[in-house]
Amino acid sequence: MKEFNYNPSKWLPWKIDKNTFEKIRNIKREDIEKHPNPDLKIRVVPDDEVELYWLADMFYRIKKSADENKKVVLIMPNPALTYRKLAYLINRFEVNCKNLYVFIMDEYADENGNIAPETFPQGFMHLFKEYFYKNINENLRPPEKQIIGPTNDNVKDYGKMIEDLGGADACYSGPGWTGHLAFIEPDAPEFEADLEEWKQMGPRIVTLSPFTIAQNSLHGSFGMSGDLSLVPPKAFTIGPAQVISAKYRMDLHSITTYGTYVSWQRFVSRLCLHGPVTPKVPTSIHQLLKTDVYVSETIAHNIELRWDKGY
């Protein structure tokens, strides 16, 4: 029988040979945690514990800053529901957040590069304020000016604003379908560079990958219905430089489709953690850094054909 050979679609953002894809695809659950960089701590944990590690780390840093009366600077991603839990812990233990400074990792923008205002319902700043800031007791909240998100006015100074506070004490992230880190996309012309130049790049407006638009159309905030037209075409994002310069990094791999086994992240997690380090897989930069990575059991599960299942 003649074998059917083909190359991956030209639309894939990863410019990697198919033999490498095959190798990545076949990484087994028991090998996920193995990596030649001893500073890259990859841990496979039960699905319901991934959030706990992130929540605990955020709360620890905020409480420590209160106990020591020292500022803490955090670069925060979007998973909004976790922030409600963080606010509960702050209220329960009466942690004064006067020393907390938050920088929103990324934000949507229109086709002309205008950053979404705080009133945009799907906006990350809007969601952070709704789920975190407004849920903290008023006497414990940081000054609102210390909750900082990108705007049309500060877009050119965003990286310097972080630096002026002494840099980020922690940067939390998780890979998107393209392997993006924040909205640092592999196929965005705004981040076209070789690895060494790319590592120095700071915040900017970026063209979102079609794959990211498809991914986000499945999010609850966009109706979970594949409405590609509802997702904005561009975004603001921090750059690789802000991730690399952070004093601590945590990367979380645990996204499934509404709590099922189905996940676009199972393959890209392996690609980010064990594939080539390249701007074409932005989250792969963690392989060169000191980072705590938590992978859920569902994401770590072997990639297997499931002929008993349909779509």
BALOBA-1460 file (C-alpha; in Angstrom, 3 decimals):
// residues 311
<rec num="1" residu="m" x="0.000" y="0.000" z="0.000"/>
<rec num="2" residu="k" x="1.372" y="3.412" z="-0.970"/>
<rec num="3" residu="e" x="2.178" y="5.648" z="2.005"/>
<rec num="4" residu="f" x="0.512" y="9.062" z="2.105"/>
<rec num="5" residu="n" x="3.143" y="11.721" z="2.805"/>
<rec num="6" residu="y" x="2.422" y="15.410" z="3.122"/>
<rec num="7" residu="n" x="3.864" y="18.578" z="4.612"/>
<rec num="8" residu="p" x="2.011" y="20.649" z="7.220"/>
<rec num="9" residu="s" x="-0.082" y="23.535" z="5.959"/>
<rec num="10" residu="k" x="1.820" y="26.662" z="4.961"/>
<rec num="11" residu="w" x="-0.472" y="28.646" z="7.268"/>
<rec num="12" residu="l" x="1.065" y="27.176" z="10.412"/>
<rec num="13" residu="p" x="2.990" y="29.867" z="12.324"/>
<rec num="14" residu="w" x="5.735" y="27.399" z="13.327"/>
<rec num="15" residu="k" x="8.417" y="27.122" z="10.640"/>
<rec num="16" residu="i" x="9.608" y="23.701" z="11.797"/>
<rec num="17" residu="d" x="10.254" y="20.525" z="9.842"/>
<rec num="18" residu="k" x="7.694" y="17.746" z="10.053"/>
<rec num="19" residu="n" x="10.149" y="15.318" z="11.654"/>
<rec num="20" residu="t" x="10.393" y="17.666" z="14.637"/>
<rec num="21" residu="f" x="6.609" y="17.812" z="14.806"/>
<rec num="22" residu="e" x="6.504" y="14.022" z="14.884"/>
<rec num="23" residu="k" x="9.045" y="13.914" z="17.691"/>
<rec num="24" residu="i" x="7.105" y="16.477" z="19.733"/>
<rec num="25" residu="r" x="3.822" y="14.664" z="19.127"/>
<rec num="26" residu="n" x="5.258" y="11.467" z="20.568"/>
<rec num="27" residu="i" x="6.538" y="12.887" z="23.868"/>
<rec num="28" residu="k" x="4.993" y="10.715" z="26.575"/>
<rec num="29" residu="r" x="3.461" y="11.760" z="29.871"/>
<rec num="30" residu="e" x="6.387" y="10.323" z="31.835"/>
<rec num="31" residu="d" x="8.886" y="12.448" z="29.878"/>
<rec num="32" residu="i" x="7.161" y="15.842" z="30.118"/>
<rec num="33" residu="e" x="9.075" y="16.851" z="33.275"/>
<rec num="34" residu="k" x="12.512" y="15.996" z="31.873"/>
<rec num="35" residu="h" x="14.547" y="18.923" z="30.551"/>
<rec num="36" residu="p" x="18.294" y="19.638" z="30.226"/>
<rec num="37" residu="n" x="17.889" y="23.069" z="31.843"/>
<rec num="38" residu="p" x="17.805" y="22.387" z="35.625"/>
<rec num="39" residu="d" x="16.341" y="25.859" z="36.209"/>
<rec num="40" residu="l" x="13.261" y="24.990" z="34.165"/>
<rec num="41" residu="k" x="11.159" y="23.195" z="36.757"/>
<rec num="42" residu="i" x="8.374" y="21.342" z="34.929"/>
<rec num="43" residu="r" x="5.840" y="19.684" z="37.203"/>
<rec num="44" residu="v" x="2.832" y="17.634" z="36.128"/>
<rec num="45" residu="v" x="0.088" y="18.068" z="38.721"/>
<rec num="46" residu="p" x="-3.606" y="17.151" z="39.052"/>
<rec num="47" residu="d" x="-5.875" y="19.378" z="36.986"/>
<rec num="48" residu="d" x="-7.502" y="21.008" z="40.000"/>
<rec num="49" residu="e" x="-4.146" y="21.975" z="41.528"/>
<rec num="50" residu="v" x="-2.687" y="24.098" z="38.703"/>
<rec num="51" residu="e" x="-4.656" y="27.186" z="39.686"/>
<rec num="52" residu="l" x="-3.753" y="26.624" z="43.329"/>
<rec num="53" residu="y" x="-0.020" y="27.053" z="42.691"/>
<rec num="54" residu="w" x="-0.601" y="30.325" z="40.865"/>
<rec num="55" residu="l" x="-3.095" y="31.609" z="43.417"/>
<rec num="56" residu="a" x="-0.795" y="30.711" z="46.307"/>
<rec num="57" residu="d" x="2.185" y="32.424" z="44.701"/>
<rec num="58" residu="m" x="0.291" y="35.651" z="44.019"/>
<rec num="59" residu="f" x="-1.137" y="35.751" z="47.538"/>
<rec num="60" residu="y" x="2.270" y="34.980" z="49.084"/>
<rec num="61" residu="r" x="3.932" y="37.862" z="47.259"/>
<rec num="62" residu="i" x="1.183" y="40.347" z="48.073"/>
<rec num="63" residu="k" x="1.094" y="39.355" z="51.754"/>
<rec num="64" residu="k" x="4.898" y="39.414" z="52.005"/>
<rec num="65" residu="s" x="4.934" y="42.942" z="50.583"/>
<rec num="66" residu="a" x="2.406" y="43.987" z="53.227"/>
<rec num="67" residu="d" x="4.292" y="42.303" z="56.078"/>
<rec num="68" residu="e" x="7.613" y="43.861" z="55.016"/>
<rec num="69" residu="n" x="6.091" y="47.166" z="53.856"/>
<rec num="70" residu="k" x="7.817" y="46.823" z="50.480"/>
<rec num="71" residu="k" x="6.365" y="47.259" z="47.019"/>
<rec num="72" residu="v" x="5.656" y="44.247" z="44.821"/>
<rec num="73" residu="v" x="5.292" y="44.524" z="41.032"/>
<rec num="74" residu="l" x="3.335" y="41.799" z="39.229"/>
<rec num="75" residu="i" x="2.707" y="41.296" z="35.497"/>
<rec num="76" residu="m" x="-0.723" y="39.684" z="35.316"/>
<rec num="77" residu="p" x="-2.476" y="37.649" z="32.583"/>
<rec num="78" residu="n" x="-6.215" y="37.420" z="32.009"/>
<rec num="79" residu="p" x="-7.817" y="34.392" z="33.788"/>
<rec num="80" residu="a" x="-10.402" y="36.541" z="35.526"/>
<rec num="81" residu="l" x="-12.148" y="34.039" z="37.818"/>
<rec num="82" residu="t" x="-8.923" y="33.312" z="39.728"/>
<rec num="83" residu="y" x="-8.684" y="36.963" z="40.701"/>
<rec num="84" residu="r" x="-11.974" y="36.763" z="42.578"/>
<rec num="85" residu="k" x="-10.444" y="34.000" z="44.708"/>
<rec num="86" residu="l" x="-7.325" y="36.100" z="45.251"/>
<rec num="87" residu="a" x="-9.469" y="39.011" z="46.402"/>
<rec num="88" residu="y" x="-11.261" y="36.706" z="48.841"/>
<rec num="89" residu="l" x="-7.955" y="35.647" z="50.421"/>
<rec num="90" residu="i" x="-6.848" y="39.263" z="50.713"/>
<rec num="91" residu="n" x="-10.084" y="40.177" z="52.466"/>
<rec num="92" residu="r" x="-10.114" y="37.084" z="54.675"/>
<rec num="93" residu="f" x="-6.598" y="37.724" z="55.970"/>
<rec num="94" residu="e" x="-6.968" y="41.507" z="55.917"/>
<rec num="95" residu="v" x="-3.905" y="42.058" z="53.734"/>
<rec num="96" residu="n" x="-3.211" y="45.716" z="53.039"/>
<rec num="97" residu="c" x="-2.392" y="46.050" z="49.330"/>
<rec num="98" residu="k" x="-0.997" y="49.591" z="49.437"/>
<rec num="99" residu="n" x="2.354" y="48.310" z="48.113"/>
<rec num="100" residu="l" x="0.886" y="46.317" z="45.215"/>
<rec num="101" residu="y" x="1.574" y="47.418" z="41.636"/>
<rec num="102" residu="v" x="-0.039" y="45.470" z="38.808"/>
<rec num="103" residu="f" x="0.735" y="45.691" z="35.100"/>
<rec num="104" residu="i" x="-1.802" y="44.098" z="32.772"/>
<rec num="105" residu="m" x="0.123" y="41.814" z="30.424"/>
<rec num="106" residu="d" x="-1.808" y="42.574" z="27.237"/>
<rec num="107" residu="e" x="-4.960" y="44.187" z="25.875"/>
<rec num="108" residu="y" x="-7.046" y="44.183" z="22.715"/>
<rec num="109" residu="a" x="-6.749" y="46.864" z="20.039"/>
<rec num="110" residu="d" x="-8.647" y="47.793" z="16.883"/>
<rec num="111" residu="e" x="-7.406" y="47.546" z="13.310"/>
<rec num="112" residu="n" x="-5.731" y="50.956" z="13.624"/>
<rec num="113" residu="g" x="-3.857" y="50.046" z="16.795"/>
<rec num="114" residu="n" x="-6.129" y="51.937" z="19.185"/>
<rec num="115" residu="i" x="-6.106" y="50.126" z="22.520"/>
<rec num="116" residu="a" x="-9.484" y="49.057" z="23.899"/>
<rec num="117" residu="p" x="-10.731" y="51.345" z="26.687"/>
<rec num="118" residu="e" x="-11.447" y="50.054" z="30.173"/>
<rec num="119" residu="t" x="-15.163" y="49.988" z="29.299"/>
<rec num="120" residu="f" x="-14.684" y="47.227" z="26.693"/>
<rec num="121" residu="p" x="-16.502" y="44.225" z="28.245"/>
<rec num="122" residu="q" x="-14.002" y="41.669" z="26.918"/>
<rec num="123" residu="g" x="-11.029" y="43.851" z="27.791"/>
<rec num="124" residu="f" x="-8.428" y="42.499" z="30.189"/>
<rec num="125" residu="m" x="-8.218" y="45.699" z="32.235"/>
<rec num="126" residu="h" x="-12.014" y="45.732" z="32.520"/>
<rec num="127" residu="l" x="-12.095" y="42.118" z="33.691"/>
<rec num="128" residu="f" x="-9.226" y="42.607" z="36.135"/>
<rec num="129" residu="k" x="-10.974" y="45.558" z="37.761"/>
<rec num="130" residu="e" x="-14.300" y="43.697" z="37.891"/>
<rec num="131" residu="y" x="-12.998" y="40.422" z="39.307"/>
<rec num="132" residu="f" x="-10.067" y="41.608" z="41.415"/>
<rec num="133" residu="y" x="-9.950" y="45.274" z="42.296"/>
<rec num="134" residu="k" x="-13.652" y="45.809" z="42.974"/>
<rec num="135" residu="n" x="-13.833" y="42.643" z="45.094"/>
<rec num="136" residu="i" x="-11.159" y="43.821" z="47.529"/>
<rec num="137" residu="n" x="-12.469" y="45.655" z="50.580"/>
<rec num="138" residu="e" x="-12.010" y="49.386" z="50.047"/>
<rec num="139" residu="n" x="-9.741" y="49.783" z="53.081"/>
<rec num="140" residu="l" x="-7.389" y="47.092" z="51.697"/>
<rec num="141" residu="r" x="-7.226" y="48.140" z="48.041"/>
<rec num="142" residu="p" x="-4.108" y="49.628" z="46.487"/>
<rec num="143" residu="p" x="-4.521" y="53.120" z="45.027"/>
<rec num="144" residu="e" x="-6.298" y="52.634" z="41.705"/>
<rec num="145" residu="k" x="-3.424" y="54.344" z="39.869"/>
<rec num="146" residu="q" x="-1.268" y="51.333" z="40.849"/>
<rec num="147" residu="i" x="-3.447" y="49.042" z="38.709"/>
<rec num="148" residu="i" x="-1.855" y="49.846" z="35.370"/>
<rec num="149" residu="g" x="-3.030" y="48.794" z="31.951"/>
<rec num="150" residu="p" x="-1.921" y="49.785" z="28.475"/>
<rec num="151" residu="t" x="-3.533" y="52.867" z="26.942"/>
<rec num="152" residu="n" x="-2.973" y="54.889" z="23.802"/>
<rec num="153" residu="d" x="-1.089" y="57.400" z="25.955"/>
<rec num="154" residu="n" x="1.351" y="55.045" z="27.697"/>
<rec num="155" residu="v" x="1.960" y="52.445" z="24.975"/>
<rec num="156" residu="k" x="5.457" y="53.753" z="24.188"/>
<rec num="157" residu="d" x="6.448" y="53.999" z="27.859"/>
<rec num="158" residu="y" x="4.962" y="50.769" z="29.228"/>
<rec num="159" residu="g" x="8.252" y="48.907" z="29.480"/>
<rec num="160" residu="k" x="9.969" y="51.883" z="31.117"/>
<rec num="161" residu="m" x="7.109" y="52.191" z="33.619"/>
<rec num="162" residu="i" x="7.849" y="48.659" z="34.791"/>
<rec num="163" residu="e" x="11.580" y="49.350" z="34.896"/>
<rec num="164" residu="d" x="11.096" y="52.562" z="36.882"/>
<rec num="165" residu="l" x="9.485" y="50.516" z="39.669"/>
<rec num="166" residu="g" x="12.503" y="48.230" z="39.817"/>
<rec num="167" residu="g" x="11.218" y="45.690" z="37.285"/>
<rec num="168" residu="a" x="8.622" y="42.962" z="37.706"/>
<rec num="169" residu="d" x="8.919" y="40.756" z="40.768"/>
<rec num="170" residu="a" x="6.855" y="38.103" z="39.001"/>
<rec num="171" residu="c" x="5.469" y="37.468" z="35.532"/>
<rec num="172" residu="y" x="2.714" y="34.872" z="35.136"/>
<rec num="173" residu="s" x="1.833" y="33.391" z="31.747"/>
<rec num="174" residu="g" x="0.548" y="30.405" z="29.780"/>
<rec num="175" residu="p" x="0.899" y="29.433" z="26.104"/>
<rec num="176" residu="g" x="-1.771" y="30.148" z="23.531"/>
<rec num="177" residu="w" x="-2.564" y="27.905" z="20.574"/>
<rec num="178" residu="t" x="0.210" y="29.537" z="18.552"/>
<rec num="179" residu="g" x="2.628" y="29.171" z="21.453"/>
<rec num="180" residu="h" x="2.287" y="32.884" z="22.054"/>
<rec num="181" residu="l" x="3.456" y="34.383" z="25.345"/>
<rec num="182" residu="a" x="1.114" y="37.218" z="26.334"/>
<rec num="183" residu="f" x="0.201" y="38.330" z="22.785"/>
<rec num="184" residu="i" x="3.748" y="37.911" z="21.489"/>
<rec num="185" residu="e" x="2.709" y="36.070" z="18.335"/>
<rec num="186" residu="p" x="4.992" y="33.865" z="16.219"/>
<rec num="187" residu="d" x="3.576" y="35.134" z="12.925"/>
<rec num="188" residu="a" x="3.179" y="38.823" z="13.778"/>
<rec num="189" residu="p" x="5.248" y="41.109" z="11.524"/>
<rec num="190" residu="e" x="5.813" y="43.399" z="14.510"/>
<rec num="191" residu="f" x="7.976" y="40.703" z="16.149"/>
<rec num="192" residu="e" x="9.894" y="39.588" z="13.080"/>
<rec num="193" residu="a" x="13.530" y="39.205" z="14.185"/>
<rec num="194" residu="d" x="16.240" y="36.661" z="14.910"/>
<rec num="195" residu="l" x="16.334" y="35.218" z="18.424"/>
<rec num="196" residu="e" x="18.874" y="37.592" z="19.953"/>
<rec num="197" residu="e" x="17.174" y="40.712" z="18.587"/>
<rec num="198" residu="w" x="13.749" y="39.350" z="19.515"/>
<rec num="199" residu="k" x="14.817" y="38.804" z="23.151"/>
<rec num="200" residu="q" x="15.449" y="42.554" z="23.448"/>
<rec num="201" residu="m" x="12.066" y="43.618" z="22.079"/>
<rec num="202" residu="g" x="9.680" y="45.484" z="24.355"/>
<rec num="203" residu="p" x="5.937" y="46.256" z="24.397"/>
<rec num="204" residu="r" x="4.094" y="47.083" z="21.175"/>
<rec num="205" residu="i" x="0.886" y="46.810" z="19.196"/>
<rec num="206" residu="v" x="0.765" y="43.467" z="17.404"/>
<rec num="207" residu="t" x="-1.341" y="41.814" z="14.716"/>
<rec num="208" residu="l" x="-3.137" y="38.832" z="16.215"/>
<rec num="209" residu="s" x="-2.648" y="35.449" z="14.576"/>
<rec num="210" residu="p" x="-5.760" y="33.964" z="12.924"/>
<rec num="211" residu="f" x="-5.225" y="30.985" z="15.231"/>
<rec num="212" residu="t" x="-5.403" y="33.232" z="18.286"/>
<rec num="213" residu="i" x="-8.601" y="34.809" z="16.981"/>
<rec num="214" residu="a" x="-10.056" y="31.314" z="16.559"/>
<rec num="215" residu="q" x="-8.888" y="30.315" z="20.050"/>
<rec num="216" residu="n" x="-10.369" y="33.399" z="21.698"/>
<rec num="217" residu="s" x="-13.678" y="32.994" z="19.852"/>
<rec num="218" residu="l" x="-14.158" y="29.881" z="22.017"/>
<rec num="219" residu="h" x="-13.688" y="31.807" z="25.266"/>
<rec num="220" residu="g" x="-16.676" y="32.471" z="27.491"/>
<rec num="221" residu="s" x="-16.204" y="36.229" z="27.178"/>
<rec num="222" residu="f" x="-16.750" y="35.941" z="23.412"/>
<rec num="223" residu="g" x="-19.719" y="33.571" z="23.624"/>
<rec num="224" residu="m" x="-17.919" y="30.208" z="23.180"/>
<rec num="225" residu="s" x="-19.481" y="29.934" z="19.716"/>
<rec num="226" residu="g" x="-16.676" y="30.438" z="17.227"/>
<rec num="227" residu="d" x="-17.678" y="34.016" z="16.403"/>
<rec num="228" residu="l" x="-14.446" y="35.051" z="14.686"/>
<rec num="229" residu="s" x="-15.885" y="38.471" z="13.872"/>
<rec num="230" residu="l" x="-16.221" y="39.443" z="17.537"/>
<rec num="231" residu="v" x="-12.524" y="39.102" z="18.438"/>
<rec num="232" residu="p" x="-10.497" y="42.302" z="17.818"/>
<rec num="233" residu="p" x="-7.816" y="42.029" z="15.115"/>
<rec num="234" residu="k" x="-4.903" y="43.533" z="17.042"/>
<rec num="235" residu="a" x="-3.615" y="43.818" z="20.591"/>
<rec num="236" residu="f" x="-1.040" y="45.445" z="22.813"/>
<rec num="237" residu="t" x="1.438" y="43.148" z="24.533"/>
<rec num="238" residu="i" x="4.514" y="43.235" z="26.700"/>
<rec num="239" residu="g" x="7.620" y="42.034" z="24.895"/>
<rec num="240" residu="p" x="10.097" y="39.216" z="25.462"/>
<rec num="241" residu="a" x="12.339" y="41.701" z="27.293"/>
<rec num="242" residu="q" x="9.795" y="42.132" z="30.098"/>
<rec num="243" residu="v" x="9.405" y="38.367" z="30.521"/>
<rec num="244" residu="i" x="13.152" y="37.750" z="30.538"/>
<rec num="245" residu="s" x="13.896" y="40.563" z="33.015"/>
<rec num="246" residu="a" x="11.237" y="39.506" z="35.544"/>
<rec num="247" residu="k" x="12.726" y="38.293" z="38.819"/>
<rec num="248" residu="y" x="10.388" y="35.286" z="38.864"/>
<rec num="249" residu="r" x="8.388" y="33.502" z="36.171"/>
<rec num="250" residu="m" x="5.532" y="31.003" z="36.318"/>
<rec num="251" residu="d" x="4.021" y="29.371" z="33.217"/>
<rec num="252" residu="l" x="0.749" y="27.445" z="33.423"/>
<rec num="253" residu="h" x="-0.402" y="24.752" z="30.968"/>
<rec num="254" residu="s" x="-3.915" y="23.596" z="31.799"/>
<rec num="255" residu="i" x="-6.463" y="24.924" z="29.281"/>
<rec num="256" residu="t" x="-9.121" y="22.506" z="28.082"/>
<rec num="257" residu="t" x="-12.407" y="23.030" z="26.280"/>
<rec num="258" residu="y" x="-14.928" y="23.731" z="29.024"/>
<rec num="259" residu="g" x="-13.365" y="21.216" z="31.406"/>
<rec num="260" residu="t" x="-13.296" y="18.288" z="28.973"/>
<rec num="261" residu="y" x="-10.397" y="16.167" z="27.723"/>
<rec num="262" residu="v" x="-10.415" y="18.176" z="24.487"/>
<rec num="263" residu="s" x="-7.580" y="20.694" z="24.342"/>
<rec num="264" residu="w" x="-5.641" y="22.574" z="21.701"/>
<rec num="265" residu="q" x="-2.894" y="23.036" z="24.316"/>
<rec num="266" residu="r" x="-1.768" y="19.390" z="24.594"/>
<rec num="267" residu="f" x="0.456" y="19.597" z="21.524"/>
<rec num="268" residu="v" x="1.620" y="23.197" z="21.842"/>
<rec num="269" residu="s" x="2.611" y="22.620" z="25.474"/>
<rec num="270" residu="r" x="5.050" y="19.951" z="24.316"/>
<rec num="271" residu="l" x="6.252" y="22.208" z="21.512"/>
<rec num="272" residu="c" x="6.931" y="25.091" z="23.919"/>
<rec num="273" residu="l" x="8.691" y="22.977" z="26.536"/>
<rec num="274" residu="h" x="10.628" y="20.530" z="24.359"/>
<rec num="275" residu="g" x="10.775" y="21.939" z="20.841"/>
<rec num="276" residu="p" x="13.270" y="24.378" z="19.344"/>
<rec num="277" residu="v" x="13.784" y="27.705" z="21.116"/>
<rec num="278" residu="t" x="12.687" y="30.233" z="18.526"/>
<rec num="279" residu="p" x="10.615" y="33.416" z="18.138"/>
<rec num="280" residu="k" x="8.311" y="31.220" z="16.053"/>
<rec num="281" residu="v" x="7.313" y="29.513" z="19.335"/>
<rec num="282" residu="p" x="7.463" y="32.470" z="21.754"/>
<rec num="283" residu="t" x="6.817" y="30.550" z="24.988"/>
<rec num="284" residu="s" x="9.828" y="28.370" z="24.165"/>
<rec num="285" residu="i" x="12.003" y="31.177" z="25.595"/>
<rec num="286" residu="h" x="11.304" y="29.707" z="29.044"/>
<rec num="287" residu="q" x="13.588" y="26.811" z="28.112"/>
<rec num="288" residu="l" x="16.528" y="29.214" z="28.477"/>
<rec num="289" residu="l" x="15.334" y="30.762" z="31.737"/>
<rec num="290" residu="k" x="14.572" y="29.950" z="35.329"/>
<rec num="291" residu="t" x="10.843" y="29.257" z="35.302"/>
<rec num="292" residu="d" x="8.339" y="27.225" z="37.298"/>
<rec num="293" residu="v" x="6.030" y="25.397" z="34.887"/>
<rec num="294" residu="y" x="2.874" y="23.589" z="35.995"/>
<rec num="295" residu="v" x="1.263" y="21.187" z="33.516"/>
<rec num="296" residu="s" x="-2.072" y="19.567" z="34.267"/>
<rec num="297" residu="e" x="-2.478" y="15.810" z="33.969"/>
<rec num="298" residu="t" x="-4.962" y="16.324" z="31.131"/>
<rec num="299" residu="i" x="-2.478" y="18.374" z="29.109"/>
<rec num="300" residu="a" x="0.362" y="15.943" z="29.898"/>
<rec num="301" residu="h" x="-1.711" y="12.977" z="28.698"/>
<rec num="302" residu="n" x="-0.228" y="11.123" z="25.725"/>
<rec num="303" residu="i" x="-1.394" y="12.370" z="22.334"/>
<rec num="304" residu="e" x="-3.408" y="9.470" z="20.944"/>
<rec num="305" residu="l" x="-5.840" y="8.905" z="18.119"/>
<rec num="306" residu="r" x="-9.424" y="8.578" z="19.388"/>
<rec num="307" residu="w" x="-11.511" y="6.964" z="16.657"/>
<rec num="308" residu="d" x="-14.337" y="6.397" z="19.146"/>
<rec num="309" residu="k" x="-14.881" y="10.143" z="19.335"/>
<rec num="310" residu="g" x="-16.182" y="12.631" z="16.768"/>
<rec num="311" residu="y" x="-15.862" y="16.380" z="16.888"/>
